[in-house]
Amino acid sequence: MKIFKTPVVFKWMFPLRTWGFSTSEKVVYLTFDDGPDPKITPYVLDTLNEEEIKATFFCVGENVRLYPDLYQTVLSEGHAVGNHTMRHEKGTETSNKRYFDSIEQCANLVHSDLFRPPYGRATWNQSRKLSKKYRIIMWSWLSYDYDRSVSIEEILENAKTIKNGDILVLHDNGKVEDRIRQLLPTLIKDLKERGFAFQRITFA
């Protein structure tokens, strides 16, 4: 069984992380992980532009290094960006030194106070240190766009549980290229029909 909505208890278990926003406004926060990727990020950007939506892209530093022009397009089109490590390391399986070095390398390319741990995995000590410099952004709705055992229809059905202030996770990497092309336009259409607006994640 897939858990699309993050259990409320996670907010208590991991208080140093942001799992969503409390608001009475009908707004959601669309986020994309792992790009930029020339196979799919241009499509995502074109779709967002057509729909007049701003989103937040958590970028892998190595991809920013490989595709700097595409990264600059993300910025120039008004989207927010966040640090997603240099090489997509899983914090719970990486030494602190290697993990923080990776984050610092990414920070040299991605200038942001937002950070999302790859796979959502970081130790308590890693999170504590990171929280002094970054807002650790998690999610309250996971799309499972990367999991081919979950159909697009099932994802869209579970999108009906999305509420005000939810942070939604999708991906802009080559592994999900065909599925994002199916999922993204319909998801946006359904949420707009429910009266939701879309905002990027920023902090003063």
GIZIQUI-V961542 format. One record per backbone hydrogen bond with DSSP energy under -1.0 kcal/mol. CO is the residue of the C=O (numbers start at 1). NH is the residue of the N-H. If there is no record, write none. Layout:
# GIZIQUI-V961542
{{CO:NH} {CO:NH}}
This chain:
# GIZIQUI-V961542
{{4:142} {7:10} {8:11} {9:13} {10:14} {14:17} {18:138} {25:27} {26:197} {27:165} {28:199} {29:168} {30:56} {31:170} {32:58} {33:172} {35:60} {37:40} {37:41} {40:44} {41:45} {42:46} {43:47} {44:48} {45:49} {46:50} {47:51} {48:53} {55:80} {56:32} {57:82} {58:34} {59:84} {60:64} {61:65} {62:66} {63:67} {67:71} {68:72} {69:73} {70:74} {71:75} {72:76} {73:77} {74:79} {75:78} {80:57} {82:59} {83:116} {85:61} {86:62} {90:93} {91:94} {95:99} {96:100} {97:101} {98:102} {99:103} {100:104} {101:105} {102:106} {103:107} {104:108} {106:109} {106:110} {110:112} {113:135} {114:83} {115:137} {117:120} {118:121} {121:91} {123:127} {124:128} {125:129} {126:130} {127:131} {129:132} {130:133} {130:134} {135:115} {136:18} {140:6} {141:169} {144:147} {147:150} {151:155} {152:156} {153:157} {154:158} {155:159} {157:160} {158:161} {159:162} {163:166} {165:21} {166:29} {167:140} {167:141} {168:31} {169:143} {170:33} {173:176} {174:177} {176:180} {177:181} {179:183} {180:184} {183:187} {184:188} {185:189} {186:190} {187:191} {188:192} {189:193} {190:194} {191:196} {192:195} {197:28}}
